[in-house]
């Protein structure tokens, strides 16, 4: 949020399981209501700038982000 990765405010996580094997393949932040409200606030603040970009600019940003995931 706000241009950076952020875990849950209380530090809680949950396992991500492979549907094929049931094996733990990752962990994710277990967001609570406070985390969700903060994420929504950041999204609302970022939207005007995002909406002003061309489709090409948005595509470039999304492609770069997926390369780092």
Backbone bond lengths (Angstrom), bond angles and torsions (degrees), N, CA, C in turn:
res aa  C-N    CA-C-N  psi(-1)  N-CA   C-N-CA  omega(-1)  CA-C   N-CA-C  phi
1 X - - - 1.440 - - 1.520 109.12 -
2 X 1.291 115.36 146.08 1.442 118.50 -178.34 1.519 112.66 62.86
3 X 1.333 116.29 27.92 1.448 120.58 178.52 1.514 114.71 88.62
4 X 1.322 117.90 10.12 1.464 120.08 179.39 1.525 110.77 -142.86
5 X 1.325 115.49 156.66 1.461 120.31 175.16 1.521 108.87 -73.40
6 X 1.308 115.99 144.20 1.456 119.54 -178.34 1.517 109.08 -146.63
7 X 1.309 116.13 132.56 1.453 120.92 176.08 1.518 110.88 -80.99
8 X 1.314 115.86 -178.25 1.462 121.48 177.10 1.530 109.22 -65.84
9 X 1.311 117.20 146.49 1.459 120.92 -177.34 1.523 112.52 -61.80
10 X 1.327 116.99 -28.14 1.465 119.71 179.17 1.533 112.64 -97.16
11 X 1.346 116.45 3.77 1.455 120.97 177.64 1.519 115.42 79.33
12 X 1.321 117.83 0.43 1.462 121.24 -178.61 1.523 111.37 -70.62
13 X 1.337 115.94 144.43 1.460 122.38 176.26 1.524 109.16 -134.74
14 X 1.314 115.45 169.94 1.462 120.88 172.30 1.520 108.76 -139.47
15 X 1.323 115.45 155.70 1.457 121.23 -179.80 1.523 110.68 -77.73
16 X 1.320 115.78 143.61 1.458 122.56 171.41 1.523 105.84 -103.58
17 X 1.323 115.65 123.41 1.460 121.03 -175.32 1.515 111.71 -106.61
18 X 1.329 115.72 143.23 1.454 121.11 173.03 1.525 108.07 -70.01
19 X 1.328 118.06 126.75 1.465 119.09 178.53 1.528 112.14 -67.23
20 X 1.324 116.99 -22.38 1.460 120.37 -178.73 1.518 112.79 -79.75
21 X 1.355 115.80 -37.21 1.469 118.88 -172.81 1.524 114.43 -119.99
22 X 1.324 116.72 -16.42 1.454 120.25 -175.00 1.523 112.77 78.74
23 X 1.336 116.63 0.36 1.466 122.50 -179.38 1.531 109.97 -71.41
24 X 1.329 116.72 143.79 1.463 121.18 174.81 1.521 107.67 -71.66
25 X 1.336 115.90 122.37 1.464 120.54 -178.33 1.526 112.04 -116.14
26 X 1.325 117.12 -1.97 1.457 120.05 179.00 1.510 111.34 179.56
27 X 1.325 114.25 179.22 1.458 121.69 176.53 1.529 108.10 -133.81
28 X 1.319 115.72 149.06 1.465 120.67 178.61 1.521 109.35 -136.13
29 X 1.301 115.82 154.52 1.459 121.48 177.47 1.527 109.48 -67.60
30 X 1.319 116.09 135.84 1.467 121.90 176.80 1.530 107.29 -94.40
31 X 1.311 115.51 86.48 1.465 121.30 -175.49 1.525 111.30 -68.14
32 X 1.330 114.72 143.64 1.457 120.19 173.57 1.533 108.43 -109.12
33 X 1.315 116.97 -175.59 1.466 121.13 -176.36 1.527 111.79 -57.83
34 X 1.316 117.92 -40.09 1.462 121.22 179.16 1.523 110.79 -61.51
35 X 1.342 116.65 -42.85 1.462 120.76 178.42 1.522 111.10 -63.10
36 X 1.320 117.03 -42.74 1.464 121.28 -179.34 1.535 110.22 -64.89
37 X 1.307 116.96 -43.62 1.466 120.02 179.08 1.529 111.08 -61.77
38 X 1.329 117.09 -40.14 1.461 120.94 177.86 1.527 110.62 -64.65
39 X 1.325 116.93 -42.08 1.465 120.99 178.67 1.532 111.22 -62.64
40 X 1.320 116.79 -42.13 1.467 120.66 178.78 1.528 110.26 -63.73
41 X 1.325 117.41 -42.34 1.469 121.35 178.31 1.526 110.68 -59.94
42 X 1.335 117.00 -46.26 1.464 120.38 178.78 1.530 110.77 -62.48
43 X 1.315 117.24 -41.08 1.467 120.78 179.88 1.529 110.77 -63.72
44 X 1.316 116.92 -42.63 1.464 120.29 179.35 1.528 111.32 -64.22
45 X 1.336 116.41 -37.80 1.463 120.05 179.41 1.533 111.37 -69.03
46 X 1.335 116.99 -35.00 1.466 121.44 -176.79 1.525 112.77 -81.14
47 X 1.327 117.43 -21.48 1.463 120.14 -171.63 1.524 114.88 -58.71
48 X 1.331 121.02 -44.89 1.471 118.23 -177.61 1.528 112.88 -57.64
49 X 1.324 117.50 -42.37 1.466 119.27 178.92 1.523 110.99 -66.36
50 X 1.343 116.47 -43.15 1.474 121.13 179.25 1.525 110.19 -60.80
51 X 1.317 117.43 -44.90 1.468 121.91 -177.46 1.522 111.91 -66.16
52 X 1.331 117.10 -25.19 1.467 119.72 -178.99 1.529 112.43 -80.33
53 X 1.316 117.48 -11.09 1.473 121.31 -179.96 1.530 110.26 -80.45
54 X 1.331 114.72 153.23 1.460 119.14 176.53 1.529 109.26 -73.90
55 X 1.317 115.89 164.71 1.464 120.31 177.54 1.529 109.98 -60.35
56 X 1.319 117.70 -38.37 1.462 121.29 178.98 1.533 110.67 -62.60
57 X 1.324 117.26 -44.66 1.473 120.45 179.21 1.524 111.09 -62.47
58 X 1.332 116.87 -42.48 1.469 120.00 179.20 1.528 110.62 -64.57
59 X 1.335 116.25 -40.87 1.465 119.76 178.28 1.529 110.39 -60.58
60 X 1.313 117.33 -44.36 1.465 121.59 -179.59 1.523 110.87 -60.94
61 X 1.305 117.38 -43.62 1.464 121.83 179.32 1.519 110.59 -63.09
62 X 1.322 116.83 -44.96 1.478 120.56 -178.51 1.527 110.06 -65.95
63 X 1.322 117.34 -42.14 1.474 119.85 178.98 1.527 110.82 -61.72
64 X 1.317 117.50 -43.23 1.469 120.14 178.62 1.528 110.89 -62.42
65 X 1.303 115.89 -41.84 1.473 119.87 -179.02 1.530 110.95 -63.36
66 X 1.324 117.55 -39.67 1.460 119.58 -178.78 1.518 112.02 -70.87
67 X 1.314 117.69 -25.04 1.469 120.75 177.46 1.527 111.47 -71.63
68 X 1.316 117.50 -22.26 1.468 121.99 -178.32 1.517 112.19 -98.52
69 X 1.323 117.09 -2.33 1.471 120.05 -177.50 1.511 111.84 -81.76
